[in-house]
């Protein structure tokens, strides 16, 4: 058995061989740089995933906007019934009839109409129609039977009455009316048929 020469290619006994790399050669990764050379620069830290951060911020903003918008809509619609409404369905109908047929005041009539059906232009047109109709006769007077609840289930009621117009020259006209009345902050007229 032959032994390698001391200080030869295999190294000295008791330690690994240390050889200088040729000039211009790059040492193997993980190897220590040769003495006298500056240390290798550290590899750059991997970039953080900004896409996930941006997506999280956008999602949070969307939830905030939708939640805030939904909350604002809830409070706006909840308060849409300005006023207290009537204590009973028949009181709402009676107030509406008084505003339309006796006072001929569209603004007052609108205070008895639910927000879903409250269209100021349509209410004003109906009051004008009653005013024109009444203008065709001598001293017309409107009266109606006491409104009667025909059907009531929870927050919805059907109320009926008969409106009668009487003139100074003793002409008489009757009209049966049926109202759908709903309860929110009170009772409100929502439909007239």
Backbone as CSV, one residue per row, in Angstrom:
resi,resn,N_x,N_y,N_z,CA_x,CA_y,CA_z,C_x,C_y,C_z
1,UNK,0.817,-1.132,0.000,0.000,0.000,0.000,0.893,1.237,0.000
2,UNK,0.512,2.129,-0.832,1.316,3.337,-0.947,0.581,4.495,-0.337
3,UNK,1.304,5.344,0.210,0.697,6.506,0.824,0.964,7.714,-0.053
4,UNK,0.024,8.578,-0.026,0.252,9.781,-0.846,1.367,10.617,-0.234
5,UNK,2.031,11.351,-1.056,3.126,12.167,-0.550,2.611,13.249,0.379
6,UNK,3.366,13.647,1.291,2.994,14.684,2.246,3.010,16.004,1.516
7,UNK,1.936,16.759,1.773,1.826,18.060,1.124,1.435,17.939,-0.318
8,UNK,1.017,16.763,-0.754,0.621,16.550,-2.137,-0.819,16.896,-2.384
9,UNK,-1.367,16.338,-3.444,-2.715,16.653,-3.890,-3.754,16.200,-2.908
10,UNK,-3.514,15.160,-2.175,-4.510,14.648,-1.243,-4.503,15.432,0.030
11,UNK,-3.521,16.215,0.278,-3.482,17.043,1.462,-2.555,16.488,2.486
12,UNK,-2.423,17.229,3.533,-1.540,16.778,4.578,-2.301,15.897,5.527
13,UNK,-1.572,15.018,6.204,-2.298,14.200,7.149,-2.836,15.071,8.266
14,UNK,-4.049,14.797,8.600,-4.680,15.509,9.699,-5.518,16.669,9.236
15,UNK,-5.688,16.983,7.983,-6.528,18.100,7.544,-6.805,18.058,6.075
16,UNK,-7.823,18.708,5.642,-8.158,18.715,4.220,-7.199,19.607,3.457
17,UNK,-7.172,19.360,2.201,-6.278,20.142,1.356,-6.894,21.500,1.101
18,UNK,-6.063,22.505,1.076,-6.549,23.844,0.795,-5.826,24.321,-0.435
19,UNK,-6.581,24.543,-1.509,-5.969,24.999,-2.739,-6.590,26.311,-3.132
20,UNK,-5.819,27.174,-3.656,-6.293,28.459,-4.149,-6.957,28.212,-5.491
21,UNK,-8.142,28.813,-5.694,-8.753,28.670,-7.012,-7.969,29.490,-8.016
22,UNK,-8.007,29.082,-9.250,-7.300,29.856,-10.267,-7.890,31.252,-10.364
23,UNK,-7.164,32.213,-10.819,-7.622,33.599,-10.912,-8.817,33.679,-11.852
24,UNK,-9.853,34.438,-11.440,-11.052,34.621,-12.273,-12.086,33.528,-12.092
25,UNK,-11.745,32.465,-11.397,-12.713,31.385,-11.195,-13.595,31.726,-10.003
26,UNK,-14.847,31.316,-10.057,-15.747,31.549,-8.933,-15.770,30.308,-8.073
27,UNK,-15.658,30.498,-6.775,-15.655,29.335,-5.902,-17.048,28.695,-5.853
28,UNK,-17.114,27.494,-5.412,-18.376,26.754,-5.304,-19.274,27.417,-4.274
29,UNK,-20.613,27.330,-4.463,-21.518,27.929,-3.481,-21.292,27.301,-2.121
30,UNK,-21.362,28.128,-1.097,-21.187,27.643,0.266,-19.733,27.551,0.677
31,UNK,-18.803,27.660,-0.264,-17.385,27.596,0.067,-16.940,28.935,0.609
32,UNK,-15.985,28.880,1.469,-15.457,30.109,2.031,-14.585,30.785,0.988
33,UNK,-14.631,32.111,0.959,-13.765,32.792,-0.007,-12.311,32.625,0.415
34,UNK,-11.447,32.684,-0.514,-10.029,32.553,-0.163,-9.595,33.720,0.701
35,UNK,-8.602,33.508,1.528,-8.148,34.586,2.392,-7.715,35.786,1.557
36,UNK,-8.021,36.976,2.055,-7.622,38.195,1.375,-8.676,38.710,0.419
37,UNK,-9.709,37.964,0.161,-10.779,38.432,-0.719,-11.947,38.910,0.143
38,UNK,-12.746,39.873,-0.361,-13.902,40.320,0.428,-14.969,39.224,0.474
39,UNK,-15.791,39.207,1.533,-16.818,38.166,1.613,-17.856,38.363,0.513
40,UNK,-18.537,37.293,0.169,-19.569,37.352,-0.868,-20.747,38.182,-0.362
41,UNK,-21.395,38.926,-1.258,-22.595,39.668,-0.828,-23.723,38.686,-0.534
42,UNK,-24.498,39.039,0.455,-25.625,38.169,0.820,-26.681,38.255,-0.282
43,UNK,-27.336,37.125,-0.554,-28.398,37.193,-1.562,-29.526,38.100,-1.055
44,UNK,-30.173,38.814,-1.979,-31.253,39.738,-1.617,-32.406,38.958,-1.001
45,UNK,-33.023,39.572,0.022,-34.158,38.911,0.670,-35.291,38.797,-0.360
46,UNK,-36.006,37.688,-0.342,-37.087,37.553,-1.331,-38.123,38.664,-1.122
47,UNK,-38.658,39.206,-2.230,-39.650,40.275,-2.147,-40.916,39.735,-1.491
48,UNK,-41.460,40.567,-0.623,-42.697,40.146,0.033,-43.806,40.206,-1.000
49,UNK,-44.797,39.377,-0.811,-45.897,39.315,-1.772,-46.819,40.505,-1.545
50,UNK,-46.659,41.496,-2.354,-47.476,42.692,-2.223,-48.861,42.482,-2.793
51,UNK,-49.002,41.539,-3.686,-50.314,41.263,-4.275,-51.316,40.858,-3.212
52,UNK,-50.894,40.042,-2.269,-51.777,39.604,-1.187,-52.155,40.779,-0.305
53,UNK,-51.211,41.648,-0.015,-51.477,42.827,0.798,-52.464,43.764,0.093
54,UNK,-52.247,44.010,-1.186,-53.140,44.896,-1.951,-54.533,44.296,-2.032
55,UNK,-54.618,42.996,-2.292,-55.929,42.343,-2.362,-56.653,42.426,-1.024
56,UNK,-55.918,42.276,0.069,-56.526,42.382,1.402,-57.054,43.783,1.656
57,UNK,-56.300,44.788,1.266,-56.734,46.175,1.457,-57.972,46.471,0.615
58,UNK,-57.973,46.036,-0.642,-59.126,46.257,-1.520,-60.354,45.539,-0.967
59,UNK,-60.195,44.308,-0.521,-61.315,43.557,0.049,-61.851,44.245,1.301
60,UNK,-60.949,44.702,2.163,-61.380,45.411,3.375,-62.144,46.684,3.026
61,UNK,-61.659,47.442,2.046,-62.342,48.676,1.625,-63.717,48.363,1.049
62,UNK,-63.809,47.302,0.254,-65.098,46.921,-0.331,-66.095,46.528,0.753
63,UNK,-65.644,45.773,1.718,-66.534,45.374,2.821,-66.971,46.597,3.607
64,UNK,-66.043,47.500,3.859,-66.371,48.724,4.593,-67.388,49.566,3.825
65,UNK,-67.168,49.743,2.521,-68.096,50.543,1.718,-69.468,49.892,1.619
66,UNK,-69.493,48.594,1.342,-70.786,47.901,1.230,-71.500,47.888,2.571
67,UNK,-70.775,47.581,3.610,-71.387,47.558,4.939,-71.868,48.932,5.349
68,UNK,-71.055,49.947,5.099,-71.445,51.314,5.430,-72.622,51.775,4.590
69,UNK,-72.601,51.449,3.305,-73.711,51.819,2.421,-74.990,51.102,2.801
70,UNK,-74.874,49.835,3.126,-76.056,49.069,3.554,-76.642,49.616,4.845
71,UNK,-75.765,49.972,5.768,-76.231,50.534,7.038,-76.909,51.884,6.813
72,UNK,-76.310,52.715,5.978,-76.909,54.026,5.684,-78.271,53.848,5.012
73,UNK,-78.360,52.909,4.067,-79.642,52.661,3.393,-80.685,52.170,4.387
74,UNK,-80.284,51.310,5.295,-81.222,50.797,6.300,-81.798,51.936,7.128
75,UNK,-80.913,52.809,7.635,-81.400,53.904,8.468,-82.198,54.927,7.662
76,UNK,-81.814,55.137,6.412,-82.557,56.069,5.568,-83.954,55.542,5.291
77,UNK,-84.048,54.280,4.888,-85.362,53.719,4.572,-86.202,53.508,5.823
78,UNK,-85.545,53.227,6.914,-86.273,53.024,8.162,-86.956,54.313,8.592
79,UNK,-86.292,55.441,8.337,-86.831,56.733,8.719,-87.622,57.385,7.579
80,UNK,-87.892,56.634,6.496,-88.560,57.207,5.332,-89.973,57.668,5.654
81,UNK,-90.625,57.033,6.599,-91.961,57.454,6.995,-91.810,58.643,7.917
82,UNK,-91.908,59.859,7.334,-91.766,61.024,8.181,-93.089,61.273,8.889
83,UNK,-93.045,61.249,10.166,-94.237,61.398,10.972,-94.505,60.106,11.722
84,UNK,-95.577,60.117,12.453,-95.906,58.969,13.284,-96.841,57.986,12.604
85,UNK,-97.574,58.428,11.609,-98.595,57.562,11.036,-99.802,57.592,11.964
86,UNK,-100.882,57.007,11.496,-102.110,57.001,12.288,-102.085,55.856,13.290
87,UNK,-102.871,56.001,14.363,-102.915,54.960,15.397,-103.727,53.749,14.957
88,UNK,-104.658,53.961,14.039,-105.520,52.888,13.535,-105.622,52.998,12.011
89,UNK,-105.892,51.898,11.316,-106.031,51.961,9.859,-107.166,52.888,9.419
90,UNK,-108.263,52.892,10.158,-109.403,53.733,9.785,-109.079,55.217,9.939
91,UNK,-108.236,55.547,10.910,-107.843,56.943,11.121,-106.981,57.425,9.950
92,UNK,-106.111,56.571,9.437,-105.279,56.924,8.278,-106.160,57.188,7.065
93,UNK,-107.144,56.339,6.834,-108.047,56.503,5.687,-108.869,57.782,5.846
94,UNK,-109.404,58.019,7.028,-110.215,59.209,7.267,-109.390,60.483,7.053
95,UNK,-108.152,60.500,7.531,-107.283,61.660,7.330,-106.973,61.889,5.856
96,UNK,-106.725,60.804,5.133,-106.443,60.907,3.697,-107.660,61.469,2.951
97,UNK,-108.855,60.943,3.251,-110.080,61.413,2.592,-110.347,62.887,2.898
98,UNK,-110.130,63.281,4.135,-110.338,64.677,4.519,-109.397,65.589,3.731
99,UNK,-108.130,65.198,3.607,-107.149,66.011,2.890,-107.488,66.116,1.404
100,UNK,-107.967,65.026,0.800,-108.246,65.026,-0.642,-109.584,65.679,-0.955
101,UNK,-110.664,65.271,-0.269,-112.006,65.701,-0.659,-112.493,66.982,0.019
102,UNK,-112.054,67.266,1.229,-112.533,68.478,1.899,-111.508,69.600,1.831
103,UNK,-110.261,69.304,2.207,-109.238,70.349,2.203,-108.648,70.562,0.808
104,UNK,-108.712,69.530,-0.017,-108.110,69.526,-1.362,-106.659,70.007,-1.289
105,UNK,-105.922,69.369,-0.388,-104.533,69.730,-0.096,-103.643,68.498,-0.330
106,UNK,-102.913,68.500,-1.447,-102.068,67.354,-1.810,-100.955,67.133,-0.796
107,UNK,-100.398,68.201,-0.288,-99.307,68.073,0.682,-99.800,67.396,1.957
108,UNK,-100.982,67.787,2.405,-101.554,67.176,3.607,-101.915,65.706,3.338
109,UNK,-102.444,65.427,2.144,-102.798,64.044,1.790,-101.561,63.155,1.801
110,UNK,-100.439,63.689,1.335,-99.194,62.908,1.281,-98.728,62.488,2.668
111,UNK,-99.137,63.219,3.707,-98.709,62.853,5.063,-99.402,61.591,5.562
112,UNK,-100.394,61.102,4.826,-101.083,59.865,5.202,-100.699,58.695,4.296
113,UNK,-99.816,58.948,3.320,-99.451,57.931,2.322,-98.097,57.322,2.677
114,UNK,-97.990,55.989,2.537,-96.732,55.295,2.844,-95.648,55.716,1.859
115,UNK,-94.405,55.619,2.280,-93.283,56.090,1.461,-93.179,55.337,0.141
116,UNK,-93.545,54.060,0.115,-93.453,53.275,-1.117,-94.412,53.794,-2.185
117,UNK,-95.519,54.385,-1.780,-96.520,54.876,-2.728,-96.554,56.390,-2.819
118,UNK,-95.749,57.052,-2.051,-95.797,58.516,-2.008,-95.132,59.098,-3.250
119,UNK,-95.961,59.555,-4.162,-95.506,60.239,-5.369,-96.239,61.569,-5.382
120,UNK,-95.538,62.625,-5.023,-96.174,63.933,-4.867,-96.904,64.384,-6.126
121,UNK,-96.351,64.085,-7.309,-97.004,64.485,-8.558,-98.336,63.766,-8.754
122,UNK,-98.367,62.465,-8.469,-99.615,61.697,-8.626,-100.663,62.134,-7.608
123,UNK,-100.220,62.389,-6.385,-101.165,62.831,-5.354,-101.737,64.200,-5.729
124,UNK,-100.870,65.108,-6.200,-101.325,66.438,-6.618,-102.285,66.318,-7.805
125,UNK,-102.001,65.405,-8.734,-102.889,65.210,-9.894,-104.261,64.712,-9.440
126,UNK,-104.286,63.803,-8.451,-105.564,63.285,-7.953,-106.362,64.395,-7.257
127,UNK,-105.704,65.219,-6.469,-106.386,66.327,-5.791,-106.909,67.322,-6.828
128,UNK,-106.117,67.600,-7.878,-106.587,68.494,-8.945,-107.789,67.907,-9.670
129,UNK,-107.785,66.600,-9.857,-108.914,65.914,-10.499,-110.186,66.093,-9.662
130,UNK,-110.079,65.925,-8.363,-111.226,66.117,-7.472,-111.676,67.579,-7.517
131,UNK,-110.714,68.501,-7.520,-111.031,69.940,-7.572,-111.786,70.282,-8.872
132,UNK,-111.324,69.762,-10.015,-111.988,70.016,-11.303,-113.380,69.387,-11.329
133,UNK,-113.478,68.166,-10.820,-114.772,67.479,-10.768,-115.759,68.291,-9.933
134,UNK,-115.304,68.751,-8.775,-116.167,69.530,-7.893,-116.527,70.879,-8.517
135,UNK,-115.631,71.437,-9.331,-115.870,72.724,-9.971,-116.991,72.689,-10.998
136,UNK,-117.385,71.506,-11.419,-118.449,71.372,-12.425,-119.845,71.459,-11.802
137,UNK,-119.911,71.479,-10.477,-121.202,71.433,-9.791,-121.365,72.619,-8.850
138,UNK,-122.657,72.881,-8.490,-122.956,73.972,-7.562,-122.711,73.516,-6.125
139,UNK,-121.824,74.209,-5.475,-121.572,73.986,-4.053,-121.499,72.494,-3.677
140,UNK,-120.545,71.736,-4.231,-120.463,70.313,-3.900,-119.931,70.093,-2.488
141,UNK,-120.455,69.064,-1.859,-119.989,68.652,-0.529,-119.691,67.155,-0.587
142,UNK,-118.567,66.790,0.012,-118.180,65.378,0.055,-118.303,64.872,1.479
143,UNK,-118.816,63.682,1.608,-118.842,62.990,2.895,-118.627,61.509,2.605
144,UNK,-118.366,60.755,3.608,-118.120,59.314,3.437,-118.582,58.580,4.674
145,UNK,-118.872,57.301,4.436,-119.259,56.455,5.560,-118.025,56.245,6.431
146,UNK,-118.282,55.901,7.655,-117.171,55.638,8.569,-116.321,54.500,7.991
147,UNK,-115.005,54.725,7.785,-114.152,53.663,7.230,-114.238,52.400,8.092
148,UNK,-114.304,51.247,7.409,-114.469,49.967,8.091,-113.335,49.026,7.680
149,UNK,-112.732,48.387,8.678,-111.667,47.417,8.401,-112.325,46.114,7.946
150,UNK,-112.082,45.744,6.700,-112.636,44.500,6.150,-111.751,43.306,6.491
151,UNK,-110.443,43.518,6.512,-109.511,42.422,6.747,-108.226,43.013,7.322
152,UNK,-107.716,42.391,8.376,-106.450,42.851,8.955,-105.628,41.638,9.347
153,UNK,-104.417,41.571,8.803,-103.477,40.505,9.160,-102.146,41.149,9.488
154,UNK,-101.792,41.132,10.743,-100.508,41.704,11.176,-100.425,43.186,10.884
155,UNK,-99.498,43.530,9.999,-99.234,44.929,9.692,-99.889,45.394,8.393
156,UNK,-100.935,44.729,7.976,-101.621,45.067,6.731,-103.129,44.986,6.962
157,UNK,-103.851,45.979,6.426,-105.307,45.987,6.583,-105.956,46.487,5.299
158,UNK,-107.170,46.007,5.072,-107.993,46.487,3.966,-109.163,47.233,4.581
159,UNK,-109.344,48.481,4.148,-110.372,49.353,4.714,-111.270,49.816,3.572
160,UNK,-112.581,49.827,3.807,-113.503,50.278,2.761,-114.396,51.391,3.286
161,UNK,-114.861,52.201,2.353,-115.786,53.287,2.664,-116.508,53.679,1.377
162,UNK,-117.576,54.446,1.513,-118.300,54.953,0.349,-118.293,56.470,0.424
163,UNK,-117.729,57.105,-0.615,-117.673,58.563,-0.691,-118.911,59.035,-1.454
164,UNK,-119.590,60.045,-0.895,-120.794,60.597,-1.518,-120.595,62.091,-1.728
165,UNK,-120.899,62.537,-2.973,-120.872,63.958,-3.263,-122.320,64.419,-3.436
166,UNK,-122.648,65.495,-2.728,-123.991,66.075,-2.817,-123.822,67.528,-3.249
167,UNK,-124.671,67.986,-4.184,-124.577,69.363,-4.660,-125.769,70.172,-4.167
168,UNK,-125.687,71.499,-4.335,-126.761,72.394,-3.897,-128.044,72.146,-4.685
169,UNK,-127.924,71.699,-5.927,-129.123,71.420,-6.719,-129.550,69.952,-6.594
170,UNK,-129.176,69.333,-5.497,-129.592,68.004,-5.072,-129.140,66.860,-5.986
171,UNK,-128.006,67.017,-6.596,-127.412,65.912,-7.351,-126.567,65.113,-6.369
172,UNK,-126.547,63.794,-6.550,-125.817,62.913,-5.638,-125.005,61.911,-6.470
173,UNK,-123.761,61.683,-6.057,-122.909,60.674,-6.693,-122.179,59.908,-5.600
174,UNK,-122.134,58.590,-5.757,-121.460,57.721,-4.781,-120.292,57.001,-5.448
175,UNK,-119.279,56.711,-4.656,-118.141,55.925,-5.139,-117.631,55.053,-3.988
176,UNK,-117.582,53.746,-4.233,-117.029,52.797,-3.253,-115.503,52.806,-3.386
177,UNK,-114.831,52.926,-2.269,-113.365,52.917,-2.273,-112.852,51.849,-1.312
178,UNK,-111.763,51.220,-1.716,-111.096,50.214,-0.880,-109.626,50.613,-0.769
179,UNK,-109.149,50.676,0.452,-107.783,51.114,0.739,-106.963,49.962,1.297
180,UNK,-105.717,49.888,0.878,-104.751,48.988,1.522,-103.905,49.868,2.428
181,UNK,-103.886,49.517,3.703,-103.194,50.316,4.711,-102.149,49.425,5.385
182,UNK,-100.947,49.961,5.577,-99.873,49.184,6.209,-99.375,49.906,7.458
183,UNK,-98.841,49.100,8.389,-98.302,49.666,9.633,-96.777,49.595,9.586
184,UNK,-96.146,50.758,9.784,-94.686,50.841,9.932,-94.435,51.590,11.227
185,UNK,-94.323,52.914,11.150,-94.209,53.705,12.373,-95.597,54.103,12.859
186,UNK,-96.582,53.686,12.157,-98.001,53.947,12.390,-98.710,53.388,11.160
187,UNK,-99.983,53.702,10.991,-100.728,53.203,9.828,-100.667,54.217,8.698
188,UNK,-100.430,53.706,7.464,-100.250,54.535,6.283,-101.066,53.968,5.120
189,UNK,-101.689,54.838,4.347,-102.414,54.423,3.137,-101.397,54.126,2.067
190,UNK,-101.496,52.914,1.464,-100.549,52.563,0.407,-101.218,52.352,-0.940
191,UNK,-102.492,52.076,-0.952,-103.161,51.834,-2.225,-104.638,52.179,-2.102
192,UNK,-105.175,52.771,-3.164,-106.602,53.097,-3.228,-107.162,52.440,-4.467
193,UNK,-108.238,51.693,-4.288,-108.864,51.035,-5.449,-110.355,51.290,-5.444
